[in-house]
Amino acid sequence: MSLNEVDANDENTDLRIRKTRRAIRTGFLAVCENKPYDKVTVTDICTASLVSRTTFYDHYVDKDAVLTEVVTLFIKQMTPAIKGLWLQDTRMSDPEKLRHDLANFYAQNGHELKTLLSLRRGAEGDLSAQIANMCRTVFDQWARGRIKESLLPLASDIYASVVLTFIERGANKALTNEELSLIGTLQSLIIEATAPNPHDAGVSGGEVTTKR
């Protein structure tokens, strides 16, 4: 799914407003791809978006507000699949499909991802930081009670780093099936390494089985 389709189902917002905001986001990303963020102006964004400054300010306070919204939409799109890989019973979900869905999202939004990952604009506008925080939160939910509390921060950081590595690679070049399989293998290794008892790991063939 393309980033511009993420909010397509937001029926609470007028269609014209959604189209205008998507145009501004697209223009914003196009400008940021070719110009340092500090040099980007609202006029640049308006020119690329084919909207007036008045229209821009009807929707956003400044360029930082656009950046925050774009980052939020990326996180909104990626979070369900990341959660599915760790928090869902594999009898009810398909980890391989979730990994392919994520890889397709990275590939479809490669230029935008590369642009956003290069920006460091504080917590809300830093895609890398937001992805890392989301991954840590999901991993903590899965790992709590499975590994020692003292090891949680390190284990969460390692997992977040792994995810970011795959995202950066997937944004530059479509991940191969072999690379996608490696994601499952690494997940299994993390689970096996942190399990207090090997029989509690719930791992089979690179998939996670939630114990009941």
Secondary structure, DSSP 8 states (H G I E B T S, - for coil): --GGGTTTT-TTS-HHHHHHHHHHHHHHHHHHHHS-GGG--HHHHHHHHT--HHHHHHH-SSHHHHHHHHHHHHHHHHHHHHHHHHHS-TTTS-HHHHHHHHHHHHHHTHHHHHHHHT---STTT-HHHHHHHHHHHHHHHHHBTTB-GGGHHHHHHHHHHHHHHHHHHHHHS---HHHHHHHHHHHHHHHHHH-SSGGGS-EETTEE----
